[in-house]
């Protein structure tokens, strides 16, 4: 028996420049915000008890100013990430409609790692959960080019109850 096998068609790559994707740890070389030093404990941002109670009652609060020193840092880190996509932005399940989509960016980008390690986010979440400590372990970067998308909630992962 003799079979002739035609070569398989090459699949189209989901993004242009497949070979230019980064595969390792990225360092955007963005300086930490003023007053933040590598290796220090995470920053703290105290919430008044009334805000924690409002969160428990309403399920949402607006915390003004907690990350104001991190805004410029994050803008630069995100700009770098979009310009230098990581392989996990494709493998991790790219979502159609977003300019950039990647889970667990902190594991591949030192700028996001520094946000998780040194910003007051963990302290804020710990207070809202009435816990001594919260360790951040995941993130999701979505860059949405659609300026007209109104506020919405995609889906919830809960409810989470405390004792």
N, C-alpha and C positions, 0 to 999 in steps of 0.2 A: 504494500500500500504506500502511496505517496501522496502527501498533502502539501499544498502550497499555502503558506501563511503570509497574508499581507501585513506589513508593518502597521502597528496601531497608530492612529492619529495622535499627534501630540496635543495634550489638553491646553486650552488657553489658560494662562496664569491669571489669578484674580486681581492682581495689581501690576502696573507696569514696573519694570526695573526689579524683577524678582531677585536677580543676583546681587542687587545693591542692599538687600535687607541686612540688618545687623543681627548677629546670632548670639552675641555675648552680653556682658554687662556694659551698659552705656554710661558715660559720664558727661553730662552736658556742660560741666565746668562753670556752673552758675554759683556765685558766692552765696553762702547762707545769709539770711536776713541779719541785720544789725543786732548785736547782742546774743546771737546764737552761735555756739561753738561746737564743732564735732566732738562727740564723746560726752557731752554734758547730759544731765537728766532732761527729760522732756519739759517744755515750757508748761506753765500752769495758767489757767484763766478761771478765776473763781466766779461761779454763778450764784446770785442771791437765791435764798431759799424760795422766795416767791416765784422765781422763774422755773425752778425745778417742779414746784407744785403746779404751775400753769402747764408745764409739759405733761405731767401726769394726768391732768384733767383734760387737756385739749389734744394731746398727742403731737404737738408741734409748737415750737417757739422760734423767734428770730433772735439770734445771739449776735449783736452788733459789735464789730471791732475785734473779735477773737483772732481772726487771721489777717488783720490789716497789714501786718509786716510780712506776710507770706504771699500776698497777691502778685507783686512784681516777680518774685522768685518763681511762682507757679506759672506765670505767663511765659517766662523764658524757658522753663523746663518743658512745658507742653509744646511750645514752638519747636524746640529741639527734637522732641519725640516724634512729632508729625513729619518733620523734615528728614528724620533718620529712623524710619519704621523698623520695629523689631520683628523677627520671624513670628513671634507669638501673636502679633496683630493679625496674621493670616491664619495660622494654625489654631488659634484660640477661638475661632468662630466669628469671623468678620460679619458684622451686621450691616445689611444693605441700607443705604441712605445716610450713613455717617462718613465724614471725611476720614476719621480715624476711630478705631475701636480696639481696645486691648484690656484684658483682665490682668490683675496682679502686676501692674507696671513697676511697682516698688521692687520686685524681684529681679528686674532687668535694667533699671535706671536708677542711678545713685541719687538723682534729684528727688524722685518720688520716695525713695527709701528715706532720705533725710526728712521729708515732710512727715512720714510715718513715725520716725524715731524722735524728732525734736520739736514738732509743733505741739500746740495745746489740745489737739483733737482727742487724744486718749483721755486726758483729764476732763474735758467737757463731757464726753460720753460716759465716763465713770460717774460723774456727778448726776447726770440724768438717769442713770441706772441705779443710783444709790449704792455704788460699789466702791471698794477701795482702789480698784485698778481695772483698766480695760486695755487689753493688748490688741492693737489693730493688726489684722492678718490678711486683709484683702482690699483691693481697690478696683476701680473700673474707670478707664478713661474713654469718654465718648466725646468726640469733636463733631458737633452738628452744624453743618453749613446752612441749615434752614433757619433764618432769622425769624420767620413767621410762626414757628411752632409754639403754641400756647402752653402754659403750665399744665402738666398732667402727671399722673402716676402710672407707670407701665404695669407693674404688679407688685404685690407685697410678699415678703418672705416672713410670715409670722402667723399668728401673733406670738410674741415673746412675753412670757409672764415672769414676774419676780415673786419670790416668797415673802 
